[in-house]
Amino acid sequence: MSVDASVRLPGMELKNPVMTASGTFGYGLEFARYGDLRSLGGIVAKGLSLKPRAGNPMPRIAETPCGMLNAIGLQNCGVEVFLRDKLPRLPYDETPIIANLYACDADEFAELAGVLSAAEGVAALEVNISCPNVKAGGIAFGQDPAMAGKLTEAVKKRAGDKPVWVKLSPNVTDIVAIARAAVLGGADALTCINTLTGMSVDIRTRKPRLANVIGGLSGPAIKPVALRCVWQVCRAVSAPVIAVGGISCAEDVLEFILVGAHAVQIGTANFMRPDMAFRIAERLPALMEELGIENLEEYRCSIQV
Ligand SMILES: Cc1cc2nc3c(=O)[nH]c(=O)nc-3n(C[C@H](O)[C@H](O)[C@H](O)COP(=O)(O)O)c2cc1C
C-alpha cells in the first residue's frame, strides 16, 4: 500500500503534516545539521517583533515532570534581521516557512503583518495572541473574544494574500468562544494550543525556579489538554486547526488528526532530541501503512464517540 501523508492548508500544500512549533526550533537554520529541513511539512519561526528584544532575565527555563516551564519573554532578532539574514537561507521554495508574530498592541501587530506580508518566502502569518495587551491594562488578546476578533481583523487587513493563522491560548474558560471570534475576524486557520500558565519553586533556596516567577508549561504534560482543546475547536469551527502541545511521536500526530486537526507542530520534543521533528516526519508514513491509512484526509476526524 502506498500512503499519502500530504495535507492542504489555505494557500499551501504540505508534504506531510509535521511542522515545528514557534520558539522551539530557532529560525530553522540552527537545526539544519540534525536533518533535512526540506523533509518537514513546515517550519514556524521563533516569534518575531518589530524591534529586536533581549527577553526576560535568567533563569527562564525550568524542567518539570513530563514537561518544562519557560518565560523567554519575546527574545528575538527583530523582523528586519529575520528577513535579511535568516529567511533567504531557508528552503522556502520547498518547505513553507511560517512567521510567528509577537506584539503588544493591535497597531504594532498590524504593522508587523504589513512588513511580513510583503516578504517572498513567508508562506503564512501565525499570530500569537497570548501576549498581554499593555494598552488595555494587561488583558491578554487571547482571553477576550471581542479583542481576539478585532486583532485578527486588523492583521488580516494588512496580510495581503498571506494566510493568517491565529494561535490560541488554553488559559481561558472557553477556548471555543475565542476560536469562533478569530474565525469571524478572518482567520484562515487556528493553531491550538500555546503553553499553560505554571510555576515551580525550590524549597531549599525558597525561590521560584523562574526569574519571572510564572511561566508557560509545555511538553507531554499538556498533551491531554491540547487534545481536548483541538477536539472542541474542530467541532465548533470549519477553519483548519493546526495542533500543538506535547506531541513527541508519530502516534501522537495521528491522535490529533483523529480528533480533527489538519496538521501538527512539534515543540518541546525538539529539546528532548534535536532531530525529533525529522524522525516523526519520517516515521509517519510507515505508521499510516501499519494502520491501513491511505491518506490523512480519510483519517481526519474519524474518531468514533
Ligand atoms: C522555549 C519556548 C519558546 C516559545 N516561544 C514561542 C513563541 O515565540 N511564539 C509562540 O507562539 N509560541 C511559543 N512557544 C509555544 C510553543 O510554540 C508551543 O505552542 C507550546 O510549547 C506547546 O507545544 P509543546 O508542548 O509541543 O512544546 C514557545 C514554547 C517554548 C517551550
The ligand as an SDF file (V2000), in Angstrom:
LIG
                    3D

 31 33  0  0  0  0  0  0  0  0999 V2000
   11.0750   27.8770   24.9190 C   0  0  0  0  0  0  0  0  0  0  0  0
    9.7590   28.1160   24.2460 C   0  0  0  0  0  0  0  0  0  0  0  0
    9.5660   29.2770   23.4930 C   0  0  0  0  0  0  0  0  0  0  0  0
    8.3420   29.5170   22.8590 C   0  0  0  0  0  0  0  0  0  0  0  0
    8.1840   30.6440   22.1050 N   0  0  0  0  0  0  0  0  0  0  0  0
    7.0080   30.8400   21.4360 C   0  0  0  0  0  0  0  0  0  0  0  0
    6.8410   31.9740   20.5960 C   0  0  0  0  0  0  0  0  0  0  0  0
    7.7480   32.8030   20.4070 O   0  0  0  0  0  0  0  0  0  0  0  0
    5.6340   32.1450   19.9870 N   0  0  0  0  0  0  0  0  0  0  0  0
    4.5990   31.2450   20.1430 C   0  0  0  0  0  0  0  0  0  0  0  0
    3.5370   31.4400   19.5600 O   0  0  0  0  0  0  0  0  0  0  0  0
    4.7460   30.1470   20.9170 N   0  0  0  0  0  0  0  0  0  0  0  0
    5.9240   29.9350   21.5720 C   0  0  0  0  0  0  0  0  0  0  0  0
    6.0710   28.8170   22.3460 N   0  0  0  0  0  0  0  0  0  0  0  0
    4.9470   27.8490   22.4630 C   0  0  0  0  0  0  0  0  0  0  0  0
    5.1250   26.6470   21.5260 C   0  0  0  0  0  0  0  0  0  0  0  0
    5.1730   27.0500   20.1830 O   0  0  0  0  0  0  0  0  0  0  0  0
    4.0070   25.6140   21.7280 C   0  0  0  0  0  0  0  0  0  0  0  0
    2.7740   26.2170   21.4340 O   0  0  0  0  0  0  0  0  0  0  0  0
    3.9640   25.0750   23.1460 C   0  0  0  0  0  0  0  0  0  0  0  0
    5.2610   24.8530   23.6440 O   0  0  0  0  0  0  0  0  0  0  0  0
    3.1680   23.7730   23.2710 C   0  0  0  0  0  0  0  0  0  0  0  0
    3.7350   22.7660   22.4640 O   0  0  0  0  0  0  0  0  0  0  0  0
    4.7690   21.6470   23.0270 P   0  0  0  0  0  0  0  0  0  0  0  0
    4.1410   21.0540   24.2480 O   0  0  0  0  0  0  0  0  0  0  0  0
    4.9140   20.6730   21.8890 O   0  0  0  0  0  0  0  0  0  0  0  0
    6.0250   22.3640   23.3230 O   0  0  0  0  0  0  0  0  0  0  0  0
    7.2890   28.5660   22.9920 C   0  0  0  0  0  0  0  0  0  0  0  0
    7.4940   27.3980   23.7490 C   0  0  0  0  0  0  0  0  0  0  0  0
    8.6990   27.1670   24.3660 C   0  0  0  0  0  0  0  0  0  0  0  0
    8.8740   25.8880   25.1540 C   0  0  0  0  0  0  0  0  0  0  0  0
  1  2  1  0
  2  3  1  0
  2 30  2  0
  3  4  2  0
  4  5  1  0
  4 28  1  0
  5  6  2  0
  6  7  1  0
  6 13  1  0
  7  8  2  0
  7  9  1  0
  9 10  1  0
 10 11  2  0
 10 12  1  0
 12 13  2  0
 13 14  1  0
 14 15  1  0
 14 28  1  0
 15 16  1  0
 16 17  1  0
 16 18  1  0
 18 19  1  0
 18 20  1  0
 20 21  1  0
 20 22  1  0
 22 23  1  0
 23 24  1  0
 24 25  2  0
 24 26  1  0
 24 27  1  0
 28 29  2  0
 29 30  1  0
 30 31  1  0
M  END
$$$$
